[in-house]
């Protein structure tokens, strides 16, 4: 009789131990272990991260960091950490989380536009991917890369076409640069190259001219007309005389790209710089800003007309008045100068 009781006691204790073990396994491995209220949380694990860094990144997101650590060790994750951008969903278990950060690196949507220099671009990209701004700038300015790509430091910005791109967050500076070269080559189709040749321009000159067009007008529908005007000037051997190039030359000369210049003065036109199109003929040696695709295509598909001059239209903000003759232009210009003087704009 006592033997039966002992056997039953052993069985019951075994069942209890199994139940406790099953509860522990469920609680540690399969039970929800997220502590955030949103539907998902984004996790960024750096390249060469240690397990302690991963725990530090995940700690605010988890109810129980100890059970996560135990399961991660058990599944061998601590010795095989993968860098990247991961999305943890509300209610995930430790097992789900580990499987996610082990194999589900999610690309990000990387965007950039309106940069004036590669320095600005490097800073912008560094805020979106793991690579820091210094490594990005060094990659963009690498002389061997520039030479192989047919670029110089002055026109290096031409390589980076504004758009939205899909990248892995842990992309290196060199990999970012190489991808942008691929996108640049893909953009310059045979059709676009032939259009540039018909204008007597190289792709790099088209981009440099497009930058001026974009700085001259924010109105996309006016850009082909402005582009046509500058092409007319180039064909006649006239100076482009584009105020935005003078502004860029002044910023470059003074090493101050934070200054805001709303009015170009006569003394500015004397600045000796290859970017000053009041002194030097042809297209500048590089873009004065990063033109978007609409501006590049505006040059390639420029409007056919006989205009050689333009000035801001005070009666139609954002647009310009165009003229075929200097006398007509001078009349338009007087109207503009009188207006800008009445606004008290001195610089």
N, C-alpha and C positions, 0 to 999 in steps of 0.2 A: 504493500500500500504506500509506504513511504517512498519507494522507488518510483512509483507512478507520479507521485506529487513532484518528486525531484525532476523527472523527465518533463512534465508539464511546465514546471517553473523554468527549465532550461529553454523549452520551446518558446514560452512567452517572452523571456528575456531576449531570445534571438530575434523574435518578431519585433519587439520594441527597439532593439538595436538597429534592425533593418529599417524600421520606420523613421528612427532618428537620422540614420544615414541618408535615407531617401529625402527626408525633409531638408537636410543640409545640402544635398546635391541640388535639389530643386531651388532652394533659396539662393545658393551660390551661383549656379549655372543657368537656370532657366527662368527664375523669377524676374520681373521688371526691376531695373536698377537705375532709372534715370530720375534726376531731381529738378529738371527744368519744366516750365509750364508751356512753352511754345511747342509746336508740332515737331520741330527739329532743331538741332544745334550743329554748328559748323566747327570742326576740329582741324587744326593745322599742325602737322607733325614735321619738324624740320629735318633736313638731311643730317645723318649721323647722330640723330637724337638718342640719348640714353633712356633707359626704361624709367628712370626717376623723372625725366622731363615729360614723358608721356603721362605719367601719373599726375604730375603737377597740372598739365593741360586738362586732364579729364576730371580731376578732383571736384571742381565746382559743379560739374554736370551729373555726378553720381550720388546716389543715396548712401552707398557703402563702398568706399574705395578699397577696403581690406578684402572683401570677397572678390572684387574685380582683380586685384593683384594676385590672389591665390589662383584664380582660374587662368589668368594670363600666364603665370608661371607653369601651370599644369599643361597648358596647350602649347608651350614652347614659344609664345609670342615675344617674351622678354629678350630672347636671343635672336630674333628675326624681325626687327622693327622696320616698317616701310614708311618712308616719308611721303607726304602728300596732303591733300585736302579731302576730308571725309565728312559725311553727314550722318549724325546720330539721330535716330527718330525716337520720339517720346514713347516710353514703355518698353524699350529694348532691354533684353537680358544681357548679362555679362558675356554669354556665349555669342549672342548676336553682335554685340559691340566689337568683340575681338575679331570675329569673322569680317566685320565691316572694315576696321582699320588695318586689317591684314591684306585685303584684296580689292577694295572698292574705292580707289583713288578717283575722285570726281573732278573733271576739268572745270575751270572757271571761265567766265566771259571777260576777256581783257579788252579794254577800250582806251583809245587815246586820240586826240585831235588838238588843233590850235597851238602847237608848240612852236617856239621861235628858235630854239637851239637844242642840240642833242643833250645838253645838260638838263634842260627842262624835261625832255622825254625820259631820260634815265631816272629822274626823281619820280616822275609819274608812274613808270612801270614798276619801280621798286615798291610802291605802295600797293601793288596788285599781285606780285609774285614774290617768291622767296628771295631771289637774287637782290643784293643791295645796290644802291645807286652808283657806288664807286666801281663795282665789278661790271655793271652794265655800261657805264661810261667808258671804261677801259676797253671793253669788247667792241663798242661802237667806234672807238677811235684807233683800234689796232691797225697799225700801218700795213701789215702783211695782208690782213683781210681787205682793207680798203683798196689796196693795189690790185688784188686778185678780182675784186668786184668792179674795177674800173672807176673807183671813186677817189675823192680827196677829202681832207678834213673839212674843207669849205662846203662841199656838197653832200657830205655824209648823211645829212637829215633827209635827203631825197629818197633814201632807201625805205623809209618808214611811212607807209600809206595809211592814213587815218581810217579806221574801221573797227569793227568788233570781231575779235578772234577768240577761238577756243584754245586754251592752254592749260597744261597741268600746273598747279601752283608751285611745285618744286622744280620748275624749269630753270636751268642755269642761264647765266648771262649769254654765254656763247650759243646755247641752243636757241634762245630767243632771237639773237641776231641772225642765225642761219635760217630760221623759219621766216623772218621778215625778208631775207634775200629771196627765198622761194616765192613768197607772195608778190614781191616786186617783179620777178621774172614772169610770174603767171599773169600779172596785170598787163605787162607790155606784150600784148598779142601782136601777131603779124599785122593785123588791121591797124592797131594804134601806131605801130612803128612806121607803117607806110604813110599815115596821116602826118606824123611828125616830119618825115622826110619831105613830104609835099610842101611843108611850111619852111623847109630849109633849117630845121632844128633837130637836135638830138633829143632823146627822151629826158636827159638831165636838164637841158635848156627849156624844154616844155614845162618841167616841174618848177624851175626857177621863175619862169614867166607866169605860171599859174599862181605862184605865191604872191606876186605883185597884183595880179587880177583880183585875188581873194581879199587882199588888204585894201584894194581900192573900193570894192563894193561887197556888201554883205547880201545883196540881192542876187539870188541864184539866177533869176531870169535875165539879169543885166550882164552877167559875166561873159557870155559869148560876144556881146557888142563891145565890151571893154577889151576883150582879147583881140577882136578884130582891129580895134584902134591901134594897139601896140604892134600887131603884125604889120599894119600899114606903115607905121613909123620905121620898123626895122627894114622893110623892103625899100624905103626911100632913103635909108642911111641917116635918119634923124635920131637924135637922142631920145630915149624913152621919157625922160623927165618925169619920173614917177615919185611923188612925194613920199610914199611908204619906204622907198629905198633910202631916202635921205634920213628918215627917222631911224631906220635900222642902222645906217652908217654912224649916226650920232650915238646911239646906244652902245654900239660896238666900240667906238672910239673912246667913249667915257667909261666903258665897262660897267654900265648901269642899265640893265634891262627891266628894272622896276619903274623907271620914270615914265610918266604919261605925257605925251606930246600931242597936243590937239591942233597945233598950228606950226607950219614950217616957216622959218624966217629967212630973209635973203642971205644972212651970214651963214646959215646952215648949208646953203647951196654951194658954198665954196669949200666944204669939207673934202679933203683929199682922201678918197676911199674908193676902191673898185666897185663898191656897192652903190655909190652915188651916181645915179643915172643922169644927173644934170651935168656931170663932168666927163663921165666915161660912156662910150657908145656900146651898143649891144646888150646882151643879157648879162646880168651879174654872175659872178663865179659860183654862186650857190643860192639856194632859196632863202629869202628873208623871213620865212615862216614855213610851217608845214601846210601845204595846200591840200584841201580835201579832193576827193575824186571828181566832184562836180566841177571844180575849178580846172583840174587837169583836162577833163573832157571838154570844158568850155574853150580851152585853147585849141585842142585838137579839132573841134567842130566850130571854130570861130565864125562869127557873122560876117558876111561879105558886105562891105560898105566903103565909103570914101572918107569917113571921119578920121581926123588927125588930132583933135583937141577935145578935152572935156573938163568940166568943172562941176562941183556939187550943185544940184538943183535946189535952191532955197524954198521953192514952192512945192517940191515933191520929195520930202525927206527920205534919205537913203539912196536916191537915184541921182543921175547926172544929166547935165545938158551937154550935148555933143555938137561939134562944129567941124565944118570942112575947111574953113578958111581962118587965118589968124585974126582978121578984123572981126569976124563973127564971134570968135572965141573971146577976144578982148572985151567985147560988149557983155558977154555972159559972165566973164570973170569980174568985171566992175560991179555987177549986181551982187556977186557972191562976196567980194571984199567989203562992200558997203554993209552987207548983212552981218558978216562975222565981226566987223568993227562995232556994230550996234549991239552985239552980244557981249562985248567986253572980253573977247578971247585973245589974250596976248601971247600965250604959249600953249 
